[in-house]
């Protein structure tokens, strides 16, 4: 155990973890050589949970540039177009290995002290907490890479397990841990300070474990239905799930530069609204912008049948994004009420949530840009989001579509390191139950009730509950042909007529705009069934804290609709996406995983080869994971 103790002590000492830092100072020893008796189980758990909040270095690369990009919570190139950076991956892999190292240490210390009859009254419960947290970390690592070590990260080269085995192990650990927790145990004074999520409230840890079990069970639904159903139904029947805001698994962020600094805090990351999310927001729920915005912005709101200025020479056209080629020179008539809370209108400088990042430039304040061969465009009080990919010569002349000051950007409350990072919230519990009920699985509530409660929990989080009643009954389609009302499953027409203005001639025109065909889901024939509604609402609700789950759902189901990256020029990392097929959807057009870091093949070539053989394909971004849609 000496190697794992040494590694975990380095992790904990480097993290400066609450009181554990002072405890290590009291030991008056080099923490690199601390003995087993000098480490408390709660220190190791605290170190693992706190470390997993991600210091700014790894957060920028994994949470922002990988997860939020692949999960389409913001507009970013790189991984969304099949790109990959070994340095970014190495940073994450090393960190997640450390978090697993720490929680494995916690479990081993607890087990050894229980066996030696030196355990404290609450040690057995701490062991179960460690098992629950380890199950989460294993799922997170596996969802990124694929095969991972189950018994690994203990100071020696590990043996890799298949994705299936990782999930089966995690589900078993969650089940056993919940059963073993003794809620009657009284904790020692001060123990709560070593649990940044729940303060060692064991009832909440049981709720988290059961809800997490439902999440992991649902992940298997498309490839291992019987196992998924059995595990899900057992967890759902527990009666202890995350169902209210005060049960949310969340950790307080803080300003500075350490593990608790906000995961979205780096000022140079623009975090622009993505086209995927924008097309889900626009029109969804039928709540008008007049109802949501101050009177001063009402003159900028356009008619519902207006699509914007057509820029044939300055905007890409080769994508199945439904509004591609148009710049919206105002605000949309109707909008999901969470949109204006999550992303702030360009030029709305008096909004307290407007982000002026990067604070060392005027980019956020610059709303007017000149385009080559056209002239100035003023983006003040406009609402746009563009697809990723290669815009070719059109993009080279367009200085609007990726510029911070001319696009809606993530609200400052998520960037200033004063929020609480969410790992699991009540809306996800309800959307999982809604999907399970649609599949015919036994759930405590009906599919419709779970779906509508999930929306209500999300609205509660965003502070827009005054719109809930009208929203739930809305039959208005968003840009991809999905409505909110549970009972409204009529499919949209193939196209809808929209008015535009030619940006160059100023002549008005009319275009028949397609509702996109998502050929990943039911051959592209279905846009408004209840499962599409559920995943649409789940996607919106998970913004901005759970991008990995958004990516997981898209890989698992092909939902919600992800537009293809633009290919005005071929994308070398997405060779299957061509000028002849860009109007269809294919898993070969979207990232499926992250490649293992080169350090793994160098340091553990046997383990690397084992991992790749279990992956069932090459170590590539486009190789699907076992549970993903095939």
N, C-alpha and C positions, 0 to 999 in steps of 0.2 A: 504493500500500500504506500510505500515511501514516495514513489514517483508521482502518484496521483496527489498525495498530500502536498508535495513540493509545488506542483503545477497549480493546484487550487489555491495555495497560500499566495502565490505570485498574483493570481487573478484577484483575490480578495484584497490584498495589500495595495495593489495598483488602483483598485476602484475606490478606495477611501470610503468604505461602506458604513455610513451612519455610525453607530457605536462600535461596530466590529473593529474599526480602525484603532480606537483607543484601547480596546481589549487586547489587540495584538501588541500595542505599545507596552501594556502592562506585563505582557509575557517577558519582555526585556530580552528577547532572543531574536536572531535573524529569522524572519518569517519564512525564508526559503528553506530553513532546516527545522521548522516546527515539528514537534512530535505529535502522534495521534492524540495523546491525552491533552494537548494544549489547544485543540480545535473543537469548538462546539458545533453541533449539527446545524443549529440555526445560522451560524456564520456562513457556512457553505451554501445553504439554501439562499440566504440573503445575497451572497456574492453572485450566484447564478441568475437569480431573478433580476437583480440590478444590472448586471452585465448585459443581459438580453435586451435592455432598453436601448442599447447600442450607443457607443460614443459617436461623436459627429463624423469621424472618419468612416466607420463602417455603415452608419446610418445613411449617409449621403449615397454610398455606393450600392447598398443592398435595398434598403427601404425605398429610397427615392428613385435612383437610376435603374434599379432592377424591378422591384415589386410594383411601384406606382406606374412605371412605364408599361410593363407587361400587363398589369391589371387595368390599364387605360383610365386611371384616375387623373392623369394629367397628360399633356402633350409632350412627348419626348421621343427622340430617335433612338439609336442604339439598339437595345434589346427588342423593341417593337418591330424593327426591321431585320431582326436576326443577328444583330451585332453582339459582341462579347468582349469583355476585358478581363484578362487573367489577373491583373492586379486587384481589381474590384472583388473578384471571386475569392482570391486568396485572403483578402481582408475579412470577408464574411466567414469563410470556412474555418480560419484560425479562431475567430471569435466564437462561433457556435460550438466548436470543439472544446473551447475553454468553459463555456456555460455547461455543456454536458459533463465535462470533467468535474466541475464543481458540484453538480447535483448528484453525480455518481459517488463522489466523496461523501456527501451528506448521507446517502443511503447506506453506504458501507460502514460509516461511523455508527449510525443508528443500529444497524444489524449487529455489529460487533459488541456494542454496549448492552444491547438487549440480551445477547447470548451470554455475556459475562456477568449479568445481573448488576451492572453498574449504571443502568439507564435511569434517567429522571422520569417522573410520572408522565410527562408529555412526550417523551422520546418516540414512543410507538406512533403517536399521531404525526410527529415531524417526519418520520419515515414515510408515512402515507402521502404527506404533502410533497415530499421529494419525488415519490413515484408519479404523482399526478403531473408535477411540473416537468419531469423527465419525459413523460409521454407526449406532452405538448412539444417540447424541444425536438424530440425525435421526428415528430410529424412535420414540424417546420423545416428541419434540415432535409428530410426526405422529399418534401414537396418542392424543394429547390433543385436537388441533385438526382434523386432516385434512390438506389440502394445505399444504405448506410449501416454502420455497425450498431448492433443492439447492445452488445456488451463492451463496446469500444470506449475510447477516450479515457483510458486508465493508465497512461504513461507508457504504453507499448503499442506497436503496430496492431491495429484491430483487424478482425475478420468481418467482412461485409455480409449483410443480409439483404434479401430481396425486398422490394417495396411491400409486397404482400406480407412478408414475415414481420417487417417493421410495424405495419398497421395491426396485424393480429396481436403482436406483443403489446403495443400501446393500448389497444382495447382491453386486453386481459389485465394489464396493470391498472387501468382506470377502474375496472370492475372490482378488482380485489382491494384496491386502496380505499374505495368508498365503503366497502363492507367492513374494513378493519378500523375505520376512524371511530373513536370513542368520544362522542360529543359531551360527555359528562366530565371529561378531564379539565381540571383547573390549571391554567397556565401560571407560570411564575411572573412576578411583576417585571415589566420591561421587555418580556419576550415579544410582544406585539411590534416592537420597533425593528425587529429583524425580518419582518414580512411586509414589504412595501406595497403589496396588493391588498391583502385582507387582514393584516394584523393578527394572523393565526386565529381567525374566526372559522372554526372547523365546519360549521354549517355552510358557510359560503364556499369553502373549498370543495365540499361535497356537491354543491350546486354547480360549481365550475366543472368538476370532473364529469358529472352526468351530462351537462350540455356539451362539453368537449367530446364525450363519447358519441353523442348524436352527430356532431360535426364529422368525426372521423368515420363513423358508420356510413353516413350519407356519401362520403367520398368513394366508397366501394360500390355504390348502388348500380353503376352501369356495367360492372364486370364481375361482381360477386354478390348478386342480389339476395341470396338466402342469408348469407352472413350479415350483410348490411341490415336486412330486415330484423333479424334476431337481436342484434346488438342495439339497434335503434329503439325497438319497442321496449326492450328491458330498461334502457336509460330513460325513455319518455315516461314509463310507468313508475319511476322512482318517487315522483311527487316532490322531488328536490331539484329544481332547475333554475337557471338564471332567468327570472321573469320580470324583475323590477330594476329600476335604475340603481338602487343602492346595493344591488348584488353584482353589478358590473365588475369584471376583472379589469382593473385599470391601475396605472402607476403614475404618480405625480412627477411631472418634468420640472426641471429647474434650469435657470440660466447659468452659463459658464461653458466649460469644455470638459465634460466627463460623461460617464455612462448615463446619467439622468438628463443630460441636455436634450432638448427636443429633437425628435427624429427628422423633422422637416425645417430645421432652423437655419440651414446654410443659406446665406443671403443671395448667393450667386445662382441658386436654383430657381428659375422663374416660376415653375409649377403652374403653367398655363392650363386653362380648361381644355380637356380633350374633346375631340369631335365625337367620340363614342358616348361620353357622358352628356355632351350637349344635345345630341339627337334624342337621348332619353328624356332630358329635361323639357325640351321645347314642346309646348302644347299639352304635356301630361297633366291631367287633373283638372284642366279647365279653369284654373284660378288666374285671373287677369293680372297683368303687371300693374294696372292702375290700383288694384286692391293691395298690392304689396309695396309699391314704391312711393316716395314722397311726391307731392304735387309738382315740384320743380322739374321732375323727370317725365311727367306725363306727356309733354309735347314731343318727346322723342320716341314714343311708342307707335309702332307701325300697325297697319292693318293685318288681320290674320292671314290674308291670302297674298301677302307680299313676301318675296324671298330675297330681295336685295339688289345690289348692283352686280351686273354680269361683267367679269373681267376675263375675257377670253385669252388675252395675251399675258396676263400677270398671275393667273391662278391655275393650278394643276387641274386636269380634267380626267385623268386615267386612274380612277378609283371608283368603287361602288358606294362611296359616301354620298348620301342622297342630295346634299346641298353643295356639292363640290363645284367650284367655278364662280361662286357668288360671295360677295362681301356684304354683310348685313349692316347697313348704315343707320342703325337705330336700335330700339329695343323691341323684343317680341311681344306680341299681343297677350299670349298666355304662357305661363312658365310654372314648372314645379316649384312650390314655395321654398324648397330647400336650396335652390340654385343660387339665388341672390344672397343667401346666408353663407354658403360655402365659397363662392367666387364673387369678387367685387367688380363692379362695372368700371371700365376704364374712365378715368377723369373724375370719379366720384371721391374726390379727396377729402370731403367732409364726413365720409363714412368712417367711424372709429375702427372698423376692421380692414380698412384699406391698407395694404402692405406697401410701404415705400422702399422695400428691399429691391436692389442693393442700396443701402443708405449712403454709400460712397460715390454714387453716380446719380444722374437725373433721369435715368431710363424709365422709372415708374411714373414720373411726372410728364414725360414726353409723349403726347398723344397725337401729334401731327408728324407724318412721315411723307417724304417725297419718293414716288416710285419712278424708276427710269422709264422715259417715254410716255409718262402720263402726268406727273405733277403731284401736288400735295393731296393727301387724304387725311382728314381729321377723324380720329377714332373716339373722340369724346362722346361718352354715353352711347356706345355701340356694344354689340354682343356677338362675338364670333369665336369660332374654334375650328382649327384646320387639321386635316389628317397628316400623319407622318409620311415618311417615304422620301423619294427623290423628286423634287419639283422641277428639276432641269433648268433650262434657260428662263422659264417663267418665274421660278423661285429666285433666281439671281437678280431679277428686276423688281421683285416684290419685297419691300422692307417693312411690311406690316405683319405678316402671318406668324412670325416667331418672335416678335418684339415684345418685351415686357409691358411697355406703356400702352400698347394698342390692343391688348387682349385681357379678358377676365382672368384674374389670378387668385390663387388660394388666399383665403382670409388670414389676416395677421394673427388671429387668436390661435391658429394652429402652427404658427411659426416663431412665436416669441418665447417658447420654453416655459410657459406659465400654465399650460393645459395639463390634462391627464391622458396619457396614452392608453387607448382601449385595446384589449386583447379579445374580449368576448362581452357582448352586450345583449340585453334582452330581446332586441328585435331579431337577432340571428336565431335565437331559440325558437321564436314563433315562425319565422320563415322556413326553418328546417322542419318544423311540425307540419306546416302547410304543404310542403313538398312531399313529406312522408304520407300524409293523408291522401293526397292526389294519387300516390302510388298504390293506395289501398292498404297501407300499413295501419296498425292500431295506434291511435294517438289520443291524448286526453281531451283535445278539442277538435272541432271540425276544421276542414281545410280553409273554408271561408273565414271562420272566426280567427284562426291563427294568422291568416294573411292580413286581415284588417287590424288585428292587434299589433302585428309587426310594424305596420305602417304607423299606427298610433304611437308606438314606442319611439319610432324614429322622429316623428313630428314633435313629440315631447322633448327629445334631445335638442332639436333645432329651435324650439320655442315658437312653433307655427301651428299650434293646435286649433287656433280659431278657424283654420281653413279645412280641418279634417272632415267634417260632415259633407261638405260640397265635393271635396276631393274624392272621397270613397265612392260616390255615386256617378262620377264623371265617365262619360262614354267618348270623350274626345281622344283622338289618336295623337300620339307623339310622332316625331319624324320617322320612326321606324315601324309605325303601324300598330302600336300597342296602346291600350287604354287602361284605366285603373279599375273601373267597376267589375267586381267579380262575376256578376251575371252577364256582362256584356262581352261575348266571345265572337261576335260577328267580325269577319275578316275585313280589313280595309280594301278599297278598290286597288287595282294595280297601280294607278297613278292618281295624282290630284293636281288640279290646275292652279298655278301660282303666277302672280304678276311680278315682273322685274323691270329694271331700267338698265339699258345698255350703258356701261360706264363711259364709253368713248363718244357715242353719238347722242346720249341722253334720251334716246327714243324708248318709249315703253314697249314691253313685249309680254307674251304669255308663254309659259313653259309647262309641259306635263312632267311633273316630278314623280319619280318612282318611289314607292315604298320598297326598300331594299329586300332582296331575296336572300335570306340567311340559309344557304344550302347546307350548313352544318347541322341544322335542326329540321328534322322531318322533310328533308329535301327542299327546303325553302318555301314550302307551301303554306306554312303556318306562322303567323306573326302575333296572334292575339289570343292564344289559348291560356288556360290558367297557369300552366307551368312558366310560360314566358312572362306572365304578369308577376309571379312570385319572384323569379330571378331578377327581373327588372327592378322591382322594389328592393330586393336584397342588395343588389349592386349599388343603388343610390344610397341606401342606408349605411353601407359600409364605408362610404367616403367620409373622411380621408384616412381613417385609422387602420383599415383592414384590406389593403390592396392585394395582399397575398391570397386572401380568400376570394376576392373578385377574379383573380387570375385562375385560381383553382376551379371555380364554377365554369368559367369559359372553356377551360381545358376538358372538364368533365362532361359538359352538356352542349357546348357550342352556344351558350346563352350568357348574357344578352348578345345582340348583334354587334360584332366588331367589324368596322369598315376595314378594307384592305389598305395598306400603305400605298401612296401614289407611286406610279412607276413611269413618270415622264422619261426617265432613264432606267435601265434594268437595275435591280437591287442584287448585288453579288451574293449577299447572305440569304436571299430568298429566291433561289433560281427557278423554283416551280411557278412563281408568280410572273405572268407574262402579259404582253399587250393583247393576247387573244383570250385570256381567262380572268381578267381582273374584275369582272362583274359577278363572279361566283366566289364562294367562300370555301376554304380548304384548310385542314390543319397544317398543311405544309406552308401556309402563308403567315403562321403565327408561332411565336416562341413556345416551346413545350417544356423547357427546363433550362438549368444553368450547367454548363460543363464543369467537370471537376477541375480544381486548380492544378496547374502543372507541378506544384510542390508535392501533390499526392503521388503522382506517377514516379517522381524522383525519389521520394523518401520511403515509399511503400509500394514498389512496383507489383508485388504479388497481390496486395490488397486492391490496387487500382485495376488490375486485370480481372480480378474476381468481381469487382463492382460493375465493370463494363459488361462482363458476361451475363450478370444478373439483370442488367438494364434491358437486354433484348434488342440492342441496336448499338450504333456507334456513339461514342461520347461526343454528342453534338447537340446544339441548341434545339434542333428540330426533331429530336427523337422523343416520342411520347412516353410518358410514364405509364405504368401498368394500369392505373385506375382511370386514365384519361380517355376521352372519346376517341375511338378508332374508326 
